Amino acid sequence: MDTHDLTRTLHTKNESKIVMLVADGLGGLPQHPGGPTELEAASTPQLDALAKQGVSGRSIPVLPGISPGSGPGHLALFGYDPLQYQIGRGALEATGVGLELKQGDIAVRCNFCTLDSQGRITDRRAGRIATERSGPLARRLRDVSLPGVELIVEPVKEHRFVVVFRGEGLGGNVEDTDPQATGVPPLEPAARDEASRKTAEIARQFEAGARKLLADQNSANGLTMRGFAGRPELPSFGRVYGLKAAAIAVYPMYKGLAQLVGMEIVGSPQNLDEQIEILRASWEDYDFFFLHFKYTDSTGEDGDFDAKVKRIEEFDAAVPAVVELAPDVLIVTGDHSTPSMLRSHSWHPVPTLIVSRVCRTDRCQSFGESDCVLGGLGQFEAKHLMTLALANAGRLSKFGA
Amino acid sequence: MDTHDLTRTLHTKNESKIVMLVADGLGGLPQHPGGPTELEAASTPQLDALAKQGVSGRSIPVLPGISPGSGPGHLALFGYDPLQYQIGRGALEATGVGLELKQGDIAVRCNFCTLDSQGRITDRRAGRIATERSGPLARRLRDVSLPGVELIVEPVKEHRFVVVFRGEGLGGNVEDTDPQATGVPPLEPAARDEASRKTAEIARQFEAGARKLLADQNSANGLTMRGFAGRPELPSFGRVYGLKAAAIAVYPMYKGLAQLVGMEIVGSPQNLDEQIEILRASWEDYDFFFLHFKYTDSTGEDGDFDAKVKRIEEFDAAVPAVVELAPDVLIVTGDHSTPSMLRSHSWHPVPTLIVSRVCRTDRCQSFGESDCVLGGLGQFEAKHLMTLALANAGRLSKFGA
């Protein structure tokens, strides 16, 4: 019996509104021992005020010591055990560019590469071809014809694009064709099980067809394929929580992840101001709002402590407009830590707070890694956050008599 | 492998005594932001002294955000995973009125209802008939004769009573007969599996027989049946912990729950003084004592902050008599929170403390929700409390070499 077995049977309806603000990669590390983290160095009067009113703690995205990617990080925040529900790379990439996968689809991450006259790879990323040039090339590949299989091709960025095969009897268990080396040709797509033989054959035909269409190119004249994967089967937010949920995100990846759990993507915001505007405009239409802020992660990945501090302050400044809407439950968290010192996602627990009328306030006076250690939420697995959200919203009835 | 697989093989015997004081619904919420909870508002010099000596923390009854009923709340305190072991509604109701279920029994929650001359329900609760009137009517139904099956009928309260069918080959998988509507007759009892067909047939006969015996009634002239359930199979306290355990409780529900895990019910106390007296008198006869105090929950459910404070103070005043017996391990906890603000069970973690010679004292100086956040037990699932009790009692040997 898992948490969803409980929430599915216990959830009830009311008029409450729940807002989850996710600052991607929020948690950090000090620049030198004893110093403040990015969040602690930032001036965050709004978040500090929430920490005073609410209950704080630190969430473990997956398990102690495990640094999650965006997929597992967000699934956990959405209450889906990230070890139970795994999203294949191809499916995540397709999701990231806004493709809505259907059950039975197989999605593949593709890279343009440069082949020499012998068909050997000379550059695995086609000289990191500019997006302006690679986009039209990827779209050109839509003309490859595959017998009995619908082909969807979508540019991603630079040398990356994504392909979806839609048809009957396609398994997702196919080896990558990227040899992870130059001087050798791409590998043949090889099925790892019987159910994926047709997929491997279709992938071979696609690669051959694409190469013909790219024959006039100097650098992007070949491709490799990685991360073959079908759509993950995730029970919907509506089903497991009884929530009508909206996702307000700038980047396709986070829209896609939200869509996989059944949220509706609202608006096409380009920045935080527009996200807040959409939140306000759609306030009456949903029970739950997921609002994603990317730049706390990207500045961390850039290794830029000061830039991350600035982005946190920008995020902080957006809080009053959310508070003004008077959500019944307001959550501030991240999907993982991205310490600028590490220039990468990390396993460190993520500062998290919940404000509601019934949240049992603790003694935390500010929002930061050190203060959260003293918070009333304690240290908890992120997958429990949604259950806490529902409880604070008065949307869960009692378990057992 | 679950905790019981460990304790079953690791438990050892010694002369230690363990006392678990359970203040039902102990945890609370402040009346206004920043104020004290009921426990913090109460003057509790005895509990504060224990907090100084012992180690504190907060227990999660089931999972974060899940508000438990009494059944799962107590099973967790007794070390039984409340998600793994579920007690059916009928079995819990029977337990609540002091019926000792045997393996193979099927218990059913019944409601008196009012039927019109066509047999259609006009009032699903028979006008919430007074207990004084419904009790004799329920007892009258003991005269229904069922071929080859023993019938036990016990009044509960107002329109509610409980029925137990005792016989061979009775499965518990039968649909409710309450249509949850008026203007329609009660449903026929329908078996959901082959093993429950006899139960459904017996239930039909019981209903028909009961209707004849109620024919002279105006309001309570029919009945509906819900929550068919057998006795849950719970491994005994003796088996999993090697403890001879006593339950000292005023209310049948808690005696019943204790009995389901193999505790002996000691005495028939009517109040806390009598419970303490029984504890003293039976001190030499048991290893473990569960002492249940109801009124911290009932005052919380009444929404009466001040009354809950008073009940906590009453509970506090009983502590010295327990301490005087010099238990090797003394635990103070609750099965869940019941904030008077919510007038209901809640999901909030429960202040918990353990005092023993080896408990690794923390810095907590008083017993309350905020202080427990800083306690050495941290935040933990209630199902681990019994293992901690055994460890503190020196009753568990090492796991692995």
Interface residues (C-beta under 8 A of the other chain):
Chain A: M1 T3 L6 L10 Q53 V358 R360 T361 D362 R363 L374 G375 G376 G378 Q379 F380 H384 M386 T387 L388 A389 L390 A391 N392 L396 S397 K398 F399 G400 A401
Chain B: L29 P30 P33 G34 T37 R58 V62 L63 P64 G65 I66 S67 P68 G69 S70 G71 P72 G73 P82 L83 Q84 Q86 I87 R89 L92 E93 P339 M341 L342 S344 H345 S346 W347 H348 P349 E369 S370 V373 L374 G378 Q379
